[in-house]
């Protein structure tokens, strides 16, 4: 994690930056899933506390070779009118570190009802009676909207930027570029 590249959403009066970020992050996910290397992390330096969006910058972290190999692929094709890709650069000295991880809410009423139906043999009416809509809670974290390749449904991928740390923690990253333990440089 000694290098990074910034991908900045270009201002456009006809497009909402968060929609472009959703598409950009979805493309990154597909590309990282195909690579299957776990050597590239992601962060969002423009994230602001109390906002639902992740800002207008997606920062990728990794070795110079891994980032250059990623940027040589055509994963940004069609997005370069809306996204400015920076050069691969060395992380500045004195950077802090933080874990950037996915957080999943386990509180969808429909999901809980389906589980009750599977596990306990309830029908839909019984499950609805046992699990009211009021059990749902949403997370107060920023997110991107992605479309599931398997179901076609749109879902929110919530992202938590952990506390700053003085030392890096090694590890691998998911196909989202996120990790529950590994850190990325923060500057």
C-alpha positions, 0 to 999 in steps of 0.5 A: 500500500505504498502507492495510490491513484485518485479518481475524481468525479468531474462536476456536471450540472446534468449529473449528480456526483453520487450517481457517477460514483455509484457507477464508478464503484460498481465498475471497480467491483466487477474489475476487482472480482475478475482480478481475484488478487485482493491487493487493491484497497479503496477509500473515499477522502471526500467523505463527510460526516453525517452525509449519505454520499461518499464524496467525489473522489475514489482513491485506490491503494496498492503497489505501483505495479498492481495499480498500473496493471489495473489502470491499463485495463479498460475498466474506465471505458465510457466513464472518462467523460465524467471521471478524471483519473490521476496518475499512480503516485507514491503515498506522501510520508507521514500518512496515517492509516485507517480501515475502510470496511463494508457494514451490512445492516441485518435488519430488512423486515422482508429478509427476516420474514423470508428467514422465518418462513424458511426456518419455522415453516410460517406462511407469508401472513404469519411471518408478516404478523410476527415481524412488523415493518418497524423492525427495520433500521437504517445505518447512518453511514455513507453508501453507494448504490449497486446493482446485484449481478445475481438478483438484479436488485439495487442495494446500498453498500454502506462504508465505514471509515474507521479511526486513524491509526499510526501503523499499517495493518496488512491484509487482503481486500475484498472485491469491493476494495474494502477490508475488515482488518487491513488498513489503507493510507489516509492523507 
